[in-house]
Every structure is written in structure tokens, then in C-alpha cells.
Amino acid sequence: MRVTADDVAARAGVSRSAVSRAFTAGASIQPDKRAHILAVADDLGYRPNLMARSLTGGATGLIAVVVGSLSSPYESWFLDHLSQGIRARGLWPLLVPVSPGQEIEPALDHALAYQVDGAVIAAGSVSQKLAERCTANGAPIVVVGRVLDGGGADSVCCDNRAGMAMIAERLVAAGRRRIAWIGGRADTFSNVERLDGLTAALAAHGLALSETRRGDYSTDSGLVQALALLTAPERPDAIVCGNDAMAIGAIAAARRLGLRVPQDVGICGFDDIPAAAWEPFCLTTVANPVAETVSAALDLLTRRIGGEKGPVATIRLPPALRLRQSL
């Protein structure tokens, strides 16, 4: 049976309001009385009900974290950084996974029922209306990895186009001319920006993509699409992938066919997940600055939770090229 504040009050010989004050930072209560109540509560195994406290205007310390498939190397890597960043600020993450194709609104509504103080959204499509409703409910949001059309919420995103321009420069410098693209889902923000960035940068050198194919950001899809490219009559001499997971799959495809990387085909990705630097892959890629993204997103969110007003902020973080042996 759950221990209540009334149980603590009865055991400690104090009022229920005294128990509430003992667990409220800055509340008026004598230090020795607070220490006594906390000791009794600890002995009974009592923990205050954060949701009940939030109904009286207090904060729960909960931050909803909306992420995509946790089987994705990038998503799990990002979540690790984000959860550590949230805890470093004395807050707690409330995980809300949203698989590809699922609607984000029901998931976020469920999180709001827990009286979260705010939310970091790193998956799904967020409408301006939904963002404004969250803020009106007292839970500001920050969108990570995309810029929200029409405003409505702060956002932090890597400069995808600049990153792909770096890749294009490297491809041209390496003498690659038959360049193929393996992207992710066509409607995703990162896919659109990265493909546009690569296409524009190559066009500046008088080049165009020899072929484009679509995966789903998984290693398996990179393998399948790269096998199709590398067994075609006009084999590309370079494959650019929309993320590192697909690029790792492309490296596996080349090796399965007995092709040398990068001598026969250069391969590069985007994100710079930890596995990209592993010896079996040594993947040339664009570093998506995860630590900086988390820091910027949480700085924005905590300021909004603290009551800061002002226009919607959009932060574009600069990428960096990581040259390794695959290109």
C-alpha cells in the first residue's frame, strides 16, 4: 500500500501542511523540524507526488522527450546525450517513443497529462497549432533536427546544406564524377535539405547525381540500395548516403561484391555516429554536432520554462567534415 503524506504526518506528529513544506524548497519551516520529517519519510519510504504538486502550481521536473525508433544508431546516441543533459540540469526525462508513420499528437498529449514542464521533440512532424497548444498548456517545446514551418516553437538544427556542400567539395577534389545518392524517407526534413544541398553543390561544379535511391535510414536499407547501384551497368564511383547507418550498409554491399573502398567506390554518410570511426568502416562523414545540439536545445527550453518571452528562436549549428578512409 502506498505511503501518503498523511502517514508521514501521523508518524512525525506534525500537520500534513508541515510535510508539504518540508518537501518544498524555500518553504518556511524550522530546519530541525524539516530534518525530522524527512527522516520519518525516508524510514517509511515516502516520496512526494509530483503530479499532485504540479496541480497546485509547482513544477514536476519532468521533460518529455519525443524520439523515433530507438533501434536507430543515431536516435539512441542522441537520446543518451539528451538524457544526460536533462539530468545535469536537475530534471528528469519522460521518454515518448514515436515510430515512423505514427502520429506525434496523441503521444505528446499523453505526455502533457503527466504535467511535464516542457518537451524536446526529435521525431515526427509538429504543426504550428500543436506547438502553440503545448505552450498554452504551460509546457513549451523545442524541436530538434528540423525547423518548424510557420514558427510556433524554438528549434535547433544542423546546417544540413552546408554539410553536404563539404561532401561535394571532397568528392570533386577526389575526382569522383559518377555520384549516386541513397536518401531516407522523401518527406523527412533532413532528407530534403541534405539532398538539396548535395544537388546544388554538385551543380556548382557542373555535375549532377547519376542516380538516386531511397532507403529508410537503416543499415539494411543502405545495403540493399547499394547492391542495386553497384551491380548496375553504369556503376557509380561514389555513393553519398543520407545518414551513417545507410553508409555502413553501403560499405558492406561493396565488400560483398569484392569492391574496394575507396579505390573502386567512395562512400560517405552524415551524422558521425560513434560507429562511423570504427576500424571496419572508417567512414568519411559530416559531423552532426549532437552535444552542441543538446546544449542549445536545453538552454532554450529552460529559459522558456523560466518564463522568458520573445520571438521564436531558430539555431542552425555548423557541421564539420570528418575525413576517413572510405572516401
N, C-alpha and C positions, 0 to 999 in steps of 0.2 A: 504494500500500500504506500502511495506517495506521501512523503513528509511535506507538510504545509507550514506556512508562516505561523499559523495558529499553534501548531505543535511546538515550534521553536519558542513562541511567546510563553506558552504554558510551562515548558521546561525551564526557561530562563527567568520566569517570574516577572515578565515585563508585558507591556501592551503590544498589540500587533503593529501599531504605528511605529513603535520603537524598533521593531525588527526591520521594518521597511527603511527607516532612517539609517540603520546600521549598514545596510547594503547599498545605500545611495551616497555616492561620492559628494563631499561638500555639505551633506545634511548636518543639521545641528544635533549633536549627541555627544555626551561626555566620552572621552577616549577609553576609559576603563569599562564603561557600560557597553560600548561598541565591541571591545575585545571579548567581553563576557558572552555577548550574544553570538558573535562569530564563532567562538569556541563551542558553544552549545550546538549551533547549526552544523558545524563540521562533525561533531560527535553523532548527530542524528542523520547526517548525510543529506542535509537540506541544500537545495540550490534554488535561487530566486527564479520565478517565471518571467523570462524576458518578454514574452508576448504580452503578458498582463501588464508589465511595466510600460510597454510601448503604448498601451491604450490610455495611459494617464499622461502621455506626452513625452515619455522617456525614449531614449534610443535603445534599440536591441543590439547594436553592434554587428548586425548581420549584413553582409553584402552578397547579393545574388550574383552568381557567375554563370552566364549562359554560354555554353560551349558546344561545339559539334562533336563528331564521333571521337571518343577517347582512344580508339584504336589507331587514329592518325598520329604519326610521329610528331608532327608539328603541334597538333592540338594538345597532346599530353605534355610536351615540352613547355608550351606556353602556359598551360594550367599550373605546372609546377612553379614557374616563376611568379605567376599571378597570386597563387595561394600563399606563397612565402611573403610576397609584398603586402598582401592584406593582413596577414598575421603580424608582420613587422609594425603595422600601424595600430595594433591592439584590437583589430577587428576579426571577424570570423567569416569565411566564405560559405555560402549556401549553394551547392552545385546544382545546376539546372541543365542537364544534357538535352540537346535538341539534335536529332539525327537529320541527315539531308532529306529534304522533302517534307519534314514536319513543320507545322505552323508554330511560330515563336510566341504568338499572343497568348494561347492557353497556358503555356509553360511559364510565361512571365506573370500572368495573372495569379497562378498558383504561388509563385514566389512572393508576390505582393501580399498574399494572405498571411504570410509569416511576418509581416510588418518589417520588411528589410529596410535598411536605411538608404540603400542605393543599389545600383546594378551595373555590372560591366558586361556588355554584350559582345561576344566574339563569334557569334554564329547566327545564321538566319537573317531574314530581311526585316528591318524595322521601319514602320511607317512613321511619318511625322505625327500623325494622330496618336499612335501608341506612345511615342516618346513624350508627347505633351501630357497624356493621361498619367503616365508614371510620375512625372514631375509634379502634377497637380495633386497626386496622392502622397506627396512628400518623399518620393523615392527617385531622385534624379538618376539619370543613366549616362554612361559614357559608352560609345560604340567604338570597338577596336577592329582594325583591319578593313574598314570601309568608311566612306563619307556619306552621311545620311542625306538623301535628296530632299531639298527644301528646308534643310536645317531642322531645328527642333531638339537636337541633342548634341552635346560635345562629342568630338571624335578624334581618334588618334590612328594614324595610318602611315605605313611606309610609303615612300615615293616610288611606286612600282615602275612608272615610266622611266625614271632616272636609272633605276636598277637595270632595266632591260637595255637601255642605251649603253651602259657599261659592257654588258654581254655582247652587244652588237659590235662595239669597237674592238673587243677582243677577238671576235670571230673574223672580222675583216683583217686585223693585224696578223692572224694566223693563216690567212689565205683561204679561208672557207668560203665557198660560193654556193653550194647546193645545201641550203639550210632548211631543215624541217622543224615543225613545231608540234609538240604534244601539249595540249591545254587541258584544263579541267572543265567543269560544267559551264556551258556557254553563258549562263545568266549570272554567274558569280562576279562580284565586283573585282576581285583580284585577277580573274581570267581576262576580263575585258580590258583592264588597264595594262596588264603585262603584255597581252597580245598587241594592243595598240602601240605601246611603247617600242616593242621589238620591230613591228612593221614600219613605224615611222623612222626609227634609227637606221634600219637597213636601206630604206628608200633614199635616205640622205647620201648613201654610198652607191646608189644605182642598183640596188639588189632587192629581190623580193623572195618571200618564202617559197620553197619548191613544193611543199605540201603541208597541210595542217590536218592534225587528227585530234580526237578528243578522248581523254580518259576521265577518271573520276578522282584524281589526286592520290590514288592508291598505288603502291608498288606494283601490284599485279596488273593494273591497267597500263602502267608505263611499259611493262614487259610485253604485253600483248600488242600495244600500238607500235612499239619499236620493232618488234618482229615483223610486223606488216611493212614498215618503212624500209627495213634493212634487207628484205627479200624481194623488194620491188625492182623492176628493170633499171630504173634510174635511182640508184641508192644514194641517199644524202651523205655528204661528208661531215655534217654536223647536225645534231639534234638538240634543240632547246626545249626544256620542259618547264611547265608552269609551276612546279614545286620540286623539292628534292626527292620526295618519295618516288615520283614517277621517273625521275632521272636515275635513281638507283635501279629501278626496274629496267630502264633502257640499257644501263651498263650490263646487267645480267643477260639481256637479249643479245647484245653484241658478243659477249663471251660464248653464249650458247651456239652462235653461228660461226665461231672461230675468228671473229674480227678483233683487231687490236684497237684498244682505246688509249690514246687518241690518234694513233697513226692512221688507222682506217676510217675511224669516225670519232669526232669530238662530241662530247656530251656535257651539258651543263644544266643546272637547276636554279632554284630560287628558294631562299629561307635560311640556309646554312644551319640545318638541324645538327645535333651532335654527330649523328651517323655519317654526315657528309665528309667529315675529316678522317673517318676510319680508314685504315690501310687498304682494305679490299676495294674501296671506292675512290678515295682521294678526289672528291668531286669539286670541280670548279663551279662556284655558285655565287649568288648575291646574298649577302647577309641582311636578313630582315631583323632589325635591332630589337629583339624581344625584351631585354632588360630595360632599355630606354622606353619602349612602348608601355610596359607595365608601370614604370615610374611616372610617366607623363599622364597616363590614364587615371591612376590613383590620386595624383596631385589634383587633377581637375575634379574628380569625384568628391574628394574630401572637402575641397573648397565649396562645392555646391551644397554638400550636406551641411556645411557650416553656415550656409545662408548667403553665400556670395552670388550676386546677381550679375547681369551684364549680357552682352551678345554671345551667341553660340560660338564656341571656340573649335577650330579645326587645326590640328597639329600634324604636319607632314614631316616625318623623320627621314633623314638622309640614309640611303643604303650604302653598302660597301662591297666591292668585288673581292672575292676570295679565290685567288688563283691556285689551282692544284693540278694534278696530273691528268685529269680527264679531258682537258682542252688545251 
